[in-house]
Amino acid sequence: MNTNQQYDTAVASARDIFLHKTKDYGTSWRVYRIISVADQIYIKAKRIRTIQETGVQKIGDDVISEFKGILNYGIIGLIQLDIRDEEQEDLPVDTVALLYNEKVGIAKKLMQDKNHDYGEAWREMSQESFVDLILAKILRIKQILANKGKTTVSEGIDANFFDIVNYAVFALILIDEKVHAA
């Protein structure tokens, strides 16, 4: 498989979980503010980091499921940035699927462009680095929110969520390739 196919495979698994949960729970995530989405990603990344550092996992969700959760919360964050109407809490599953696919399409194009310029350097990175980069992106999002959404020269919240999505996909690809531990 090439990178584009691997990307699609990693996303398909996460998307499947996301859409099944949407059928089960509806779009309850629509009540999340951006800070809450950031905190959900932070919690998952911190858990992976703790498992990496201690080698101990006491609850059932494995590292793979946590990276899928990070990917999905990144997509939630991107959707939430676009749909500011808090009255529109309940979205039909087919609408959610379209929004999900739209955001993934943008993330994949970004990945392709960066792969062109960086030569797929991510393939030589450690799983620990992906987690650290995700945590750094979350801290950036929190700082941008503290600055009332304003940046002077830096990318915005959306760019950070797109990077988080791609780091999670890269981690899932390398786990699938058995380069990184699950």
N, C-alpha and C positions, 0 to 999 in steps of 0.2 A: 504494500500500500504506500502511496505517496502522502505527503503531509496534508494535502487537502482532503483526501479520503479519511485519514486518521482523525482529522479535525471533525469531520462530519460524523464519524462513528462515536467519538467522545461526546459530542453535543447531543446526538440522537438519544443516547442513554439517559443523559440528564434531562433532556426535553420530555422524554417519556414519563419520567418520575414527576416532573413539574405538572404536566397535563393531567396525569392521574390524580395528583393531589388537588388540582383545580376542580376536578370532577367531585372529589370527596369533600373538599372544604369550601368550594367556591373561591372567590377572589378576596378572601379575608385579609390578605396582605395589602390590599388597597388602603387600609387604615394606617400603614406604616409611613412615618415621615422618613426623610432621607437619613437622618441620624440613626433611626431604628434599623434601617437596612444595613447601614455601615456597622452598627453594633452586632448584628447577626453574623455578618462576614467576619468581624473581629473575633467573635467567640469561636467560630469554626476554625479559623486560622490559628488562634491561640491553642486550641485543643490539639491540632495537628502538631504544633511546635512542642507541646508538652509530651506527646507520644514520642516524637523524634528524640527529645532530650532524655526522657526517662526509660524509653523502651517498654513502657507499661501502658496497657489499655484496659480500662475496667468496665466500660460499657460497650454494647454491641456495635454501634456505628463505626465502621472502619474508616481508614484514611481516604479510601476511594469515595465513600459516600459523603465525606466531609468536603472533598474537592468538588463533587457534583453539587453539593449544597451551596458552596461558594459561587460556583458558576451560575446557579439559578438565582441566588440573591443578587448577583451582579446584574442579571437581566431584569430582575424586579426593580432594582435601583434605576436602571435606564428607562424602564417603562414609567415609573413614578415621576421621573424628571419631565417626561412628555405629557403625562395626564395630570394636570394640576387640579382638575375638577374633583373636589372631595365628595361631592354629591354622587358621583358615578362610582360607587363602591363595587357593584355587582356587574362583572363583565362576562359575556358568554364565552364558553370554552373556545369556540372557533375564533373569536376576536382575540383572545389571549394567545392562541397558537399563532395567529398572524403577527401580532406584536412581538412575540418571542422570536419568530423566524426573521423578522425585520431587524431586530437588534443583533441577532447572531450573524446575519448577513453583513452588517456593518463591521462587527468585530472580526469576522473572517477576512474581509477586505483589508482591514488594518493589519491583521496578522500577515497577509500575503505581501503587503507593501513593506512592512518591517523585515520580513524574511528576505525580501529582495535586497534591502540595504544592509542587513546584519548577517546575512548568510546562515540563517537558522542557528545562530549562536546558542539559543535556548536549549538545543539538544545536548550541549555540553555542561549545562548548569545542574546544580544539585537540587533535590526536592526542598532542602532547607532554604535555599535561595529563593525559590518560588514563594514559600511561606513568608519569608522576611519581606520580599517585595510586596506581597499582598498586604501585610501588616503596615508597611510604609505608605502604601496607597490609601489605606483606611485612615491613617493619621493625617494624611494630606486632605482627604475629604472632610474630616472633622475640623481641620483648621480653616478650610475654605468656608464651611458652614459657620464657624465662629466669626469669620470675616464678612458675614452676611452675603456669602456667595461671590464676593468680589476677589479678583486676582489682579495683580499688576502686570506680570509677565508670564505667569504660569498657566498651564492648561486648566480647564474647569473640572467640575465634578464628573461630568460624563466621560471625559478622557480617562480618568482614573478608574471608573467602573469598567470601561472597555478593556483596559490593561488587566484588571483583576480577572475578568472573564477569560482572557487569553492565557494568563498565567495558570489558571485552573485547568484549562484545556491542555496546555503543555504538560502539566503534571500528570494528568490522566493518560495522555499519550505515552509518556515515558514509563508509567506504571504498567500499562498494557504491553509495552515492549520489553518489560522485565529489566529495564535500566534502573528504575527506582523501586524501592520496596513498597508493598501495599500496606 
